[in-house]
Amino acid sequence: MDQHYLSRRERLLTSSRPLPDFDVVAASGPWLHRADGRRVLDGSSGLLCVNVGQSSPAVLARIDQQFSRYSFGGAAVVQPHIQMELMDRLCRAVGRPEDSVALTTCGTLGVEVAVGLARNITRVRDGKLRGDILTSNLSYHGNSVFTLGVAGNQIRNPRPEDRYGLGPAFPAPYPPTHGHAHEGHWCDASCANEVARAIDSRGAENVAAVLIEPINGTTGGAFVPPGGYLRRVSEICRERDVLVIHDEVLTGLWRTGTPLASHHWDGCEPELVILSKGLGAGYVGVGAVLVSPEIAPLLRHKDVDPLPAMGTMATHPLMAAACLGVLDELESLDFGAFTARGERLGTSLRSLTGWAPVRDVRGVGHLYGVEVTPGLLWPLMEECERRGVFFYPFTGAGDPRSEGLVVAPPLNSSGEDIDFLTAALTDAVVSLS
């Protein structure tokens, strides 16, 4: 690789990986076209966000239309018509048509906003200084000092002194972090009792909310909770007047086959939902916090604190326009064919179980984790890229820590794209067996 490029690249402070990056000159749908003439299928939707593929005409048309009107206007000054259009479309899309919505610029800030709103709501409602936010020990909720501190991803925040006394409060309902409690048996809905113990040990009067990923993302690799678990968490929190926040930054907007990941189960609707990756779809940074109509009026109470994280770009009209284009793309999907492609993906991936490098396959819809033998992650990644498919890695729990590939192609990938992906991955796995 060109030495001048490498020296300049060293100065750009981003994440890195053991494999060389590649020069992309064009992209369309799930495909990246390299400068050397080869093409690469994006098997993980970039960083789990390119949900409607690259170069969407619908997104471009929406941005162009808004750009010709005006490119910036603060929502407190210019009437926020396009932001309200996004609010209405988004809430209908996820089956929460009466929710209130706070917009911000990324998933991390979405979590920060949700936490601030939950604290405001519970303090006005109860007249108590509820502040604690409880999370699991296999969770990731963003890259700020607070969100790294409160979550369970210790790889991204390895030093205890940088957590400012924060940390996860209960074990996630998955064998790597909680299997000891069942003498080797699989976790079940009773694992939610750990949430009850965590709240009670803090004192429910001190806890504002439980923050949870309905389906695990890249910290762990697409673990799906046992049936009844999320319902029981909701029941426990209601009994104690604690709010439930679902972090659907990664899973929201059909990534797991349903509008929200929580829709896979009954009885677990949260008070607040955070969306991001699937809404911006890689075109813009965005975070959206949905607040149920039962509690949203408290945010207009005369004694409420100022709304949190309402920054300069929080309600940017071009951001809203791009998101409307993403919703246009999503709502144009043939959902019968989309569901069938997700099932086809899952069936093909599960057939890898039993090959020497593969330890486990889990997931649902268009989100799967393929866990591999420690030490084989990067060799497998390299073999996949030789065969024209890119995947995003995950590192999870256990000792040694689990590792593997996140398989999450764009939602509008064709059946042929899915077949190419799974054939390339299968061939790569076989080459290491």
C-alpha positions in Angstrom: 0.0 0.0 0.0 1.2 3.5 -0.8 3.5 4.8 2.0 2.2 8.4 1.7 -1.3 7.2 2.3 -0.2 5.1 5.3 1.6 8.0 6.9 -1.5 10.3 6.4 -3.8 7.6 7.6 -1.8 7.3 10.8 -2.7 10.9 11.6 -6.5 10.3 11.3 -7.5 9.1 14.7 -10.1 6.4 14.1 -10.6 2.8 15.0 -8.3 0.3 13.2 -8.1 -3.4 12.5 -5.3 -5.9 11.7 -6.4 -6.1 8.0 -5.7 -3.4 5.4 -8.6 -1.1 4.5 -9.6 -0.9 0.9 -10.2 2.0 -1.5 -13.9 2.4 -2.5 -14.7 4.4 -5.7 -18.4 3.7 -6.0 -21.2 1.9 -4.1 -24.8 0.8 -4.8 -27.2 -1.2 -2.6 -25.1 -3.6 -0.5 -22.1 -3.5 -2.8 -18.9 -1.5 -2.5 -16.8 -1.1 -5.7 -13.1 -1.1 -5.1 -10.5 0.9 -7.0 -8.9 -2.3 -8.2 -12.1 -3.4 -10.0 -13.3 -5.9 -7.4 -16.5 -5.5 -5.5 -17.3 -6.3 -1.9 -20.6 -7.2 -0.4 -21.2 -5.3 2.8 -22.2 -8.2 5.1 -22.7 -6.0 8.2 -24.3 -2.9 6.8 -21.2 -0.8 7.4 -21.2 -0.4 11.2 -24.7 -2.0 11.5 -26.3 1.1 10.0 -26.5 1.0 6.2 -29.9 -0.6 6.4 -31.3 0.5 3.0 -28.0 0.2 1.1 -25.8 2.8 -0.5 -26.8 5.5 -3.0 -30.5 5.5 -2.3 -32.4 7.7 -4.9 -35.2 8.2 -2.3 -32.8 9.6 0.3 -31.1 11.9 -2.2 -34.5 13.2 -3.5 -35.6 14.1 0.1 -32.4 15.8 0.9 -32.4 17.7 -2.4 -36.0 18.9 -1.9 -35.3 20.2 1.6 -31.9 21.8 0.6 -33.8 23.9 -2.0 -36.1 25.2 0.7 -33.6 25.9 3.5 -30.7 24.0 4.9 -30.8 25.0 8.5 -33.3 26.4 11.0 -33.5 25.9 14.7 -36.8 24.2 15.7 -37.4 26.9 18.3 -37.3 29.6 15.6 -38.3 28.1 12.3 -41.6 26.2 12.3 -40.4 22.5 12.4 -42.7 21.1 9.8 -40.3 18.5 8.4 -39.2 17.4 11.9 -42.9 16.9 12.8 -43.4 15.0 9.6 -40.6 12.7 10.6 -42.0 12.4 14.1 -45.4 11.3 12.8 -44.0 8.9 10.2 -41.5 7.3 12.6 -44.1 6.8 15.4 -46.5 5.2 13.0 -43.8 3.0 11.5 -43.0 1.4 14.9 -46.5 1.2 16.2 -46.4 4.0 18.7 -48.4 6.7 16.9 -49.1 8.9 20.0 -45.5 9.1 21.3 -43.6 12.3 21.7 -40.1 12.4 20.1 -36.8 14.1 21.0 -34.3 14.3 18.1 -30.6 14.4 18.4 -27.5 13.5 16.4 -26.4 10.0 17.2 -27.2 6.9 19.2 -24.9 7.9 22.1 -26.7 11.2 22.5 -30.0 9.4 22.1 -29.1 7.4 25.2 -28.0 10.5 27.0 -31.3 12.2 26.1 -33.4 9.2 27.2 -31.6 9.1 30.5 -32.1 12.8 31.1 -35.8 12.5 30.2 -36.3 9.5 32.4 -34.8 11.4 35.3 -36.9 14.5 34.7 -40.1 12.4 34.4 -39.6 10.4 37.6 -38.5 13.4 39.6 -41.5 15.5 38.6 -43.8 12.5 39.0 -42.6 11.3 42.4 -41.0 14.4 43.9 -37.8 12.4 44.6 -34.3 12.7 43.2 -34.3 9.4 41.3 -31.1 9.3 39.3 -29.8 5.7 39.0 -29.9 4.0 35.6 -29.4 0.2 35.7 -27.9 -1.8 32.9 -26.7 -5.3 32.3 -23.1 -6.6 32.3 -23.3 -7.5 28.6 -24.4 -4.2 27.1 -23.2 -1.3 25.0 -25.0 2.0 25.1 -22.7 4.5 23.4 -19.3 6.1 23.5 -19.6 9.1 25.9 -18.0 9.0 29.3 -21.4 8.4 30.9 -22.7 5.7 28.5 -19.4 3.8 28.5 -19.3 4.0 32.3 -22.8 2.8 32.9 -22.7 -0.1 30.4 -21.1 -3.5 30.5 -18.6 -3.3 27.6 -15.3 -3.3 29.4 -13.2 -3.6 26.2 -14.2 -0.1 25.2 -13.7 1.2 28.7 -11.2 -1.1 30.4 -10.1 1.1 33.3 -12.2 1.2 36.4 -11.1 4.6 37.3 -12.6 6.0 34.1 -16.1 4.8 35.1 -16.6 7.4 37.8 -18.2 4.9 40.1 -20.7 3.8 37.4 -21.1 0.2 36.1 -23.6 -2.4 35.1 -26.1 -3.6 37.8 -27.3 -7.0 36.8 -26.2 -10.0 34.7 -27.6 -10.4 31.2 -29.8 -13.4 30.6 -27.2 -15.3 28.5 -25.0 -18.2 29.4 -21.6 -16.5 29.1 -22.6 -14.0 31.9 -25.2 -15.9 33.8 -25.0 -19.6 33.1 -23.5 -20.3 36.5 -26.9 -19.4 38.1 -28.5 -22.4 36.3 -25.9 -25.0 36.8 -25.2 -25.1 33.1 -28.9 -24.9 31.9 -30.0 -22.2 29.5 -31.3 -18.9 30.9 -35.0 -18.4 31.1 -37.5 -15.7 32.2 -36.5 -16.1 35.8 -33.3 -14.4 35.1 -35.3 -11.1 35.3 -35.3 -11.7 39.1 -31.7 -10.3 38.9 -33.2 -7.0 37.8 -35.5 -7.0 40.8 -32.6 -7.7 43.1 -30.6 -4.8 41.5 -33.4 -2.3 42.0 -34.2 -3.4 45.5 -30.5 -3.2 46.5 -30.3 0.4 45.4 -33.7 1.2 46.7 -36.5 1.7 44.1 -36.9 5.3 45.2 -33.4 6.0 43.9 -33.8 4.3 40.5 -35.1 6.2 37.5 -35.0 3.5 34.8 -33.7 0.2 33.6 -31.9 0.6 30.3 -31.8 -2.6 28.2 -31.1 -3.8 24.7 -34.1 -6.0 23.7 -31.7 -8.1 21.6 -28.0 -8.0 22.2 -25.9 -6.2 19.6 -22.2 -6.2 19.0 -21.2 -6.7 22.7 -21.8 -10.4 22.8 -22.9 -11.0 19.2 -26.7 -11.0 18.7 -27.9 -12.9 21.7 -31.7 -13.2 21.8 -33.3 -13.2 25.3 -35.3 -16.1 26.6 -39.1 -16.0 26.0 -40.9 -14.1 28.8 -37.7 -12.3 30.0 -38.5 -8.8 28.7 -42.2 -9.1 29.9 -41.0 -10.0 33.4 -38.5 -7.1 33.4 -41.4 -4.7 32.5 -43.6 -6.2 35.3 -40.8 -5.8 37.9 -40.2 -2.2 36.9 -43.9 -1.3 36.9 -44.3 -2.8 40.4 -41.5 -0.4 41.6 -42.5 2.7 39.5 -39.2 2.4 37.6 -39.2 3.3 33.9 -38.0 0.9 31.2 -35.9 2.3 28.3 -35.3 0.0 25.3 -32.0 0.8 23.5 -33.0 -0.1 19.9 -30.2 2.0 18.4 -29.0 -1.1 16.4 -32.1 -3.3 16.4 -34.8 -0.8 15.6 -36.6 -0.4 12.2 -36.8 -4.0 11.0 -33.2 -5.1 11.6 -34.5 -8.2 13.5 -37.5 -8.7 11.2 -40.0 -6.5 13.1 -40.4 -2.7 13.4 -38.9 -2.9 16.9 -37.0 -5.9 18.3 -39.4 -5.9 21.4 -42.2 -6.8 19.0 -41.1 -10.4 19.0 -42.7 -10.7 22.4 -45.9 -9.6 24.1 -46.2 -7.5 27.2 -42.9 -5.7 27.1 -43.6 -2.3 25.7 -41.3 0.2 27.3 -41.9 3.8 28.3 -39.0 5.1 26.2 -37.4 3.8 23.0 -34.1 4.9 21.5 -33.5 4.7 17.7 -30.6 5.7 15.6 -28.7 3.4 13.2 -31.6 2.2 11.2 -33.2 5.6 11.0 -30.2 7.5 9.6 -29.1 4.3 7.7 -25.6 5.6 7.3 -26.7 8.8 5.4 -26.9 11.1 8.4 -26.1 10.9 12.1 -29.4 10.9 14.1 -30.8 9.8 17.4 -34.5 9.7 18.2 -36.1 9.1 21.6 -39.7 8.0 21.7 -41.7 8.8 24.9 -45.0 7.2 25.6 -48.1 9.4 25.9 -48.7 8.3 29.5 -45.5 10.1 30.7 -44.6 12.6 28.1 -46.9 15.4 29.5 -44.7 15.4 32.6 -42.0 16.9 30.4 -44.1 20.1 30.1 -44.6 20.4 33.9 -43.8 23.8 35.4 -41.2 22.2 37.7 -39.4 20.1 35.1 -35.7 20.6 34.4 -34.6 21.8 31.0 -34.7 19.2 28.2 -31.3 17.4 27.9 -28.9 17.5 25.0 -30.8 19.9 22.8 -27.7 20.8 20.8 -27.1 22.9 17.7 -27.7 20.1 15.2 -30.3 18.2 17.2 -33.3 18.9 14.9 -31.4 19.6 11.6 -33.9 19.8 8.7 -31.5 18.0 6.3 -31.2 15.2 8.8 -34.9 14.9 9.1 -35.2 14.9 5.3 -32.7 12.0 4.9 -34.6 10.0 7.6 -37.8 10.5 5.7 -36.1 9.1 2.6 -34.9 6.1 4.7 -38.5 5.5 5.8 -39.7 5.7 2.2 -37.2 3.0 1.3 -38.2 0.8 4.2 -41.9 1.1 3.6 -41.4 0.2 0.0 -40.0 -3.2 0.9 -42.0 -6.4 0.0 -42.2 -7.5 3.6 -43.2 -11.1 2.7 -40.0 -11.4 0.6 -38.0 -9.6 3.2 -39.1 -12.0 5.9 -38.3 -15.0 3.7 -34.8 -13.6 3.0 -34.2 -13.3 6.8 -35.3 -16.9 7.3 -33.1 -18.0 4.4 -30.2 -16.2 6.0 -30.7 -17.8 9.4 -31.1 -21.3 7.9 -27.9 -21.0 5.9 -25.9 -19.6 8.9 -27.1 -22.2 11.3 -25.9 -24.9 8.9 -22.4 -23.7 9.8 -22.8 -25.1 13.3 -20.5 -28.0 13.7 -17.7 -26.8 11.5 -14.5 -26.6 13.4 -14.1 -22.8 13.6 -17.8 -22.1 14.5 -18.8 -22.3 18.1 -22.3 -20.9 17.9 -24.8 -19.2 15.6 -27.6 -17.0 17.1 -29.8 -14.2 16.1 -33.0 -13.4 14.2 -34.2 -11.5 11.1 -31.2 -9.8 9.5 -29.1 -9.8 12.6 -26.9 -12.8 13.5 -23.7 -13.5 15.5 -21.4 -16.3 14.3 -19.1 -17.0 17.2 -15.8 -18.6 16.3 -12.9 -20.3 18.1 -10.8 -17.7 19.9 -7.9 -16.7 17.7 -9.6 -17.4 14.4 -11.6 -14.2 14.0 -9.2 -12.3 11.9 -8.1 -15.2 9.8 -11.8 -15.8 9.0 -12.4 -12.1 8.3 -9.4 -12.2 5.9 -10.8 -15.3 4.1 -14.2 -13.7 3.8 -12.8 -10.6 2.2 -10.8 -12.6 -0.2 -14.1 -14.0 -1.3 -15.7 -10.6 -1.6 -17.6 -10.1 1.6 -16.9 -7.8 4.5 -18.2 -8.4 8.1 -18.0 -6.4 11.3 -16.4 -8.3 14.3 -17.8 -8.6 17.8 -16.0 -9.4 21.0 -18.2 -10.5 23.9 -18.0 -12.2 27.3 -16.2 -15.1 28.9 -12.6 -16.0 29.5 -11.2 -16.1 26.9 -13.6 -13.6 25.5 -15.9 -14.8 22.8 -15.4 -13.3 19.4 -17.0 -13.7 16.0 -18.7 -12.0 13.0 -21.8 -9.9 13.0 -23.8 -10.9 10.0 -26.3 -8.1 9.2 -26.6 -7.3 5.5 -28.7 -4.3 4.3 -32.4 -5.0 4.6 -33.0 -4.5 0.9 -30.4 -7.0 -0.2 -31.7 -9.4 -2.8 -32.0 -13.2 -2.4 -29.0 -13.5 -4.7 -27.0 -11.1 -2.5 -27.9 -13.3 0.6 -26.9 -16.4 -1.3 -23.5 -14.8 -2.3 -22.9 -13.8 1.3 -23.6 -17.2 2.9 -21.7 -19.1 0.1 -18.6 -16.9 0.7 -18.8 -17.3 4.5 -19.3 -21.1 4.2 -16.4 -21.4 1.9 -14.2 -19.3 4.2 -15.3 -21.4 7.2 -14.5 -24.6 5.4 -11.0 -23.3 4.4 -10.2 -23.0 8.1 -11.6 -26.3 9.2 
